[in-house]
Amino acid sequence: MSDVLTPRPAVPPPAETGGFVLYLDFDGVLHPENVYVRPGRGPYIESPRGHKLFENVGLLEKVLLPYPDLRIVLSTSWVRVYKSVTRVARKLPPELRARVIGATYHGAMDAELFRQAPRGMQVWADVLRRKPDDWLAVDDDYLHWPAWCRDKLVRTHEILGISAPVVLAELRAKLVAMYEQE
């Protein structure tokens, strides 16, 4: 029987702290949210037809271009599924991959407890560990975000992701505001 109070190995501190961070989900952000994994073949989009995996990465690259020091922390379930930040980051083009400094999930964490936590709490826990100077999260999962950090969330469209005009405008505006406070 597993006891909730059983000590777990401490999650090591992040290699990089401070700076400006973008917490990046994949599903519902870089492509539609309806992604599944087929054993032996990998991820695929169930629907709607006509969309492809990572269809919005070029758009994200353009949006982030004016902010060369902005780092990315992966807040996607892909890290748990593939058990590797490096393996998941390889799905991104080189310009975005070079910005990735970690993930909200770490192998030393209890995977089931992490999975059960709302995305907003997963991100907030990483903010407390990583201590960024400022941060934003881009995610279609908006439920149960802590009230004190909802203004840091750019909520995306579940199918269009960041390509939805209103989402893209909000992301650009929040990046500008974050860097104006420097």
Secondary structure, DSSP 8 states (H G I E B T S, - for coil): ---TTS--------S--SSEEEEE--BTTTB-S-EEEETTTEEEE-SSTT--TTTTHHHHHHHHTT-TT-EEEE-STHHHHHT-HHHHHTTS-HHHHTTEEEES--TTS-HHHHHHS-HHHHHHHHHHHH--SEEEEEES--TT--GGGGGGEEE-BTTTBTTSHHHHHHHHHHHHHHHHT-
